[in-house]
Amino acid sequence: MLYLTLFSGCAQHSPTIHEQLDAGLLGHWTMDYVTGTDACLISDIGPLNLTGNCVGNVSFVEDRYGDQGKALYFSGGLNDYALIPHDRRFERITTKMTIAMWVYNERNSITFNPNLNHNAVDGSFLISKGRDLADGSWFMATRALIMQQPTPKGVNPRFKKGNGFKPTTELPMNKWILLVGVVNHNSGKIYVNGNVWYAGDKQYEGTYSGENNLDPIILGQHHNKPENWDKHWVYSFRGKLDDVRIWNRALTNLEIQELYQAERPKAWQEWLQTDVFLWGMLVLSYLAVLGIGLWGGIRLRVSAVTRSPETTSGYSVEERSPILIQPPTLRAFETAKEEHTPLLERTADDKEEIIQNNTNNTQNAVPPLTDFFQNIPLSSTWTSEDRENAEQILQAIHNHAQNPLFSVDFLAHELEVSRRKLERHTRRLFGCTPTALVKRVMEGSL
């Protein structure tokens, strides 16, 4: 019994998945905001302590758990990326490598602006080191996992084979996923949320060497472009990145599954990212606004219980209409309705009399059109078309000036011309604006 007690007290500690994954780890960038500084710094909690920095429109946002300042957002512009300095230990990578990161992709590489600051074949570049065609360079994109092997003599780097594979399907969009790319000698796999998403056997020649790759690591787009590059070679990523890691070994299937289970959001946190939740919140917001509007416009009647000695129970119900919340427009409408009730109650004979009086007033208000034609100034520069236009304008004013809806736009509509053209005609023919012309016609001063 004593032996058992002593032995159990010296039992070995079982390493967690994160402790297991320390083996071969080169870098782990948490994307957590560094407090106490205004700079956009990317902390590395890996063994090399390679702190990076942001360039362009890159900012800290909430991560997959909903915690603010715990992930990095890339807006997808031509100059929006993050830069991590080079370390000589990346040069020692040979035929095994693993890249892992949490990704929230907002851009479809097929439909978004193909061949213009974007690569419809490889997709958006998530992480890269060196230009994509250079020996020893590598990158992972939304549609590719590439490690550039040495270029055979006499072969164009663009057409050499054995450098990686490119899945034919698109990554899930608008949701957090754990994306892992593994290269193991001449084969490779891409995992999504712990499961194999794409596998390519004999896709690599197994002769990779990073000794000539001295470039920095770039997050969010292609290799840090020289000054003479144009936008066709950027391949920007739009979305969020978190917990970016690089190993100089190939992680196993079990390690990747355990990593996903250890870091995945809770079920309710994942549900908050679904389209069902987002559309549901939109519908609920609409119904809430609609309900508030209806509630404000309805008169509610409440019953107040009062004491009464005449009833056997000692209580009676008195119906009351208290002053409740009402929109100002409803009160204004009721006031206008009360003021115009006498007009609505007039008889048909009264209405006919009003219409006849308005007609007589209109006929008496506007002098005959022939009076105006006699006063139109005859100009030697006028053409027959000018006189015809002048007569049409005066005729339209004469016919519609008493219309309650009459305006310059109304007049232009009747003449089937634009307002600007009407103003040019009246200024040239009558020397005044359309509004002034209408006033002169109504006063008979033309």
HELIX and SHEET records of a PDB file:
HELIX    1   1 LEU A    2  GLY A    9  1                                   8    
HELIX    2   2 ILE A   17  GLN A   20  1                                   4    
HELIX    3   3 ARG A   88  ARG A   92  5                                   5    
HELIX    4   4 PRO A  157  PHE A  159  5                                   3    
HELIX    5   5 LYS A  231  TRP A  233  5                                   3    
HELIX    6   6 ASN A  253  GLU A  263  1                                  11    
HELIX    7   7 ALA A  267  TRP A  271  1                                   5    
HELIX    8   8 ASP A  275  GLY A  297  1                                  23    
HELIX    9   9 PRO A  328  LEU A  344  1                                  17    
HELIX   10  10 ALA A  348  ALA A  365  1                                  18    
HELIX   11  11 LEU A  369  ASN A  375  1                                   7    
HELIX   12  12 SER A  384  HIS A  400  1                                  17    
HELIX   13  13 VAL A  408  LEU A  415  1                                   8    
HELIX   14  14 ARG A  419  PHE A  430  1                                  12    
HELIX   15  15 PRO A  434  GLU A  443  1                                  10    
SHEET    1   A 4 LEU A  25  TRP A  29  0                                        
SHEET    2   A 4 ARG A 238  TRP A 247 -1                                        
SHEET    3   A 4 ALA A  71  SER A  75 -1                                        
SHEET    4   A 4 VAL A  58  VAL A  61 -1                                        
SHEET    1   B 6 LEU A  25  TRP A  29  0                                        
SHEET    2   B 6 ARG A 238  TRP A 247 -1                                        
SHEET    3   B 6 LYS A  96  ASN A 105 -1                                        
SHEET    4   B 6 TRP A 176  ASN A 184 -1                                        
SHEET    5   B 6 SER A 187  VAL A 192 -1                                        
SHEET    6   B 6 ASN A 195  GLY A 200 -1                                        
SHEET    1   C 8 LEU A  41  ILE A  42  0                                        
SHEET    2   C 8 GLY A  52  VAL A  55 -1                                        
SHEET    3   C 8 TYR A  81  ILE A  84 -1                                        
SHEET    4   C 8 ILE A 217  LEU A 219 -1                                        
SHEET    5   C 8 PHE A 125  LYS A 129 -1                                        
SHEET    6   C 8 TRP A 138  ALA A 141 -1                                        
SHEET    7   C 8 ALA A 144  MET A 147 -1                                        
SHEET    8   C 8 GLY A 164  PHE A 165 -1                                        
SHEET    1   D 2 VAL A 302  ARG A 307  0                                        
SHEET    2   D 2 TYR A 315  ARG A 320 -1                                        
END                                                                             
